[in-house]
Amino acid sequence: MTVPILDLRRSFSEIKPEVFAALERIFDAQSFILGSEVRNFEAHCEKYLELPENSAIGCASGTDALLLALMSLDVKPGDEVITTPFTFFATSGTIARLGAVPVFADIEPKTYNINLEQALSKITSRTKVFMPVHLFGQLCPIEEVIDEFHDKGIKIIEDSAQAFGAVRNVDGKILRAGTIGDVGCYSFFPTKNLGGCGDGGMVVTKDAKRAERLRRLRVHGSGKTYYHDEIGINSRLDAIQAAILDIKLQHLETWNAERRKIADFYKLLIKTNNLQEFITIPAELDGNYHIYHQYVVRVKAKRDELMTWLEEQGFSARVYYPLSLHLQPCFEYLGYKAGDFPESEKLSHEALALPIFPGLTEDEQAKLIESVAKFFRRK
Ligand SMILES: *Cc1c(COP(=O)(O)O)cnc(C)c1O
């Protein structure tokens, strides 16, 4: 048996006829950039996320969503943006791309999300934005600190690239990833829970003026064609991606629920195989509806050996992320060193993602965990 880290073919087979019908419609129309397909998908996202009309702006990628969000908040060279060192590169890459300074705060060891108390302690007179990430599909409880940031005039951009559809229940109030702060950013990269057949992304904001500005920024800053109010970028969602994503959006709740079932079964398997002394399963914070973009466990020792062993037995596992961002060569100029963020660094040595995707079978999970047990029990 071989189990891949991700097999998109399994969920795609459910929607193939619908997707091919949509492709035929678009090729017949020969209209590929923005247009009604994109507006239609944006409107469905607004409804799904319980956002006002025209608050969702499709763009070319999750990275561009972050870049556009920062631009829409006038982030300029020298401004500081507080964020996590344990995330995909784009979170800090976009900050640095604008000449702003990523200021890191360490993570919570249980949820892997940014430590909010430490984030607050990093505020200076230059802090412009707080950019938390809802990592691996679990909401960071940012509602606890929003007022403190806002009181100091600091805006909040949620990197929700891994969390489209993740929610958090706070005293009966449902908070949706990407809609809690000032601007929310999503990625539709094919591997994400809502993934297209190519690159894609989206920015959302409840502020109508900012939404209008974002809509301009994605087309070179032009409101009226060929008249430019400010300098934007070229970052549009294309009609083909929008149409495919619109079909997938209708299946997202089912697929996310399936991921949760897979996570539950891993939990059971790790317990019944008595692996708790070797492996710590990911924690779900009270009130959270974790959508398990990744199922990342901690392996206390011999993580890399275990990964090699699994690969040899036909089971894929991956490391997200092997090097904390404050130690990346490209960020040497920021002046951080090893030991600055011990929790993030520790996790980069222990994290291991196991396969999780709609269509993964219990039998495949059981065989994989049996193989993990064999690794730790062999002498
Ligand atoms: C995927 C991802 C991005 C970037 O999205 P792209 O669509 O690949 O550009 C940004 N932040 C996080 C946390 C991501 O996982």
PDBQT file of the ligand as one rigid body, heavy atoms in Angstrom, charges set to zero:
ROOT
HETATM    1  C1  LIG A 401      -0.532  29.218   1.087  1.00  0.00    +0.000 C 
HETATM    2  C2  LIG A 401      -0.244  30.305   2.037  1.00  0.00    +0.000 A 
HETATM    3  C3  LIG A 401      -0.024  31.621   1.628  1.00  0.00    +0.000 A 
HETATM    4  C4  LIG A 401       0.179  32.020   0.189  1.00  0.00    +0.000 C 
HETATM    5  O1  LIG A 401      -0.797  31.620  -0.677  1.00  0.00    +0.000 OA
HETATM    6  P1  LIG A 401      -0.462  31.434  -2.249  1.00  0.00    +0.000 P 
HETATM    7  O2  LIG A 401      -1.817  31.308  -2.839  1.00  0.00    +0.000 OA
HETATM    8  O3  LIG A 401       0.349  30.196  -2.367  1.00  0.00    +0.000 OA
HETATM    9  O4  LIG A 401       0.252  32.622  -2.710  1.00  0.00    +0.000 OA
HETATM   10  C5  LIG A 401       0.134  32.599   2.585  1.00  0.00    +0.000 A 
HETATM   11  N1  LIG A 401       0.091  32.313   3.889  1.00  0.00    +0.000 NA
HETATM   12  C6  LIG A 401      -0.099  31.045   4.338  1.00  0.00    +0.000 A 
HETATM   13  C7  LIG A 401      -0.143  30.807   5.798  1.00  0.00    +0.000 C 
HETATM   14  C8  LIG A 401      -0.257  30.007   3.417  1.00  0.00    +0.000 A 
HETATM   15  O5  LIG A 401      -0.411  28.762   3.862  1.00  0.00    +0.000 OA
ENDROOT
TORSDOF 0
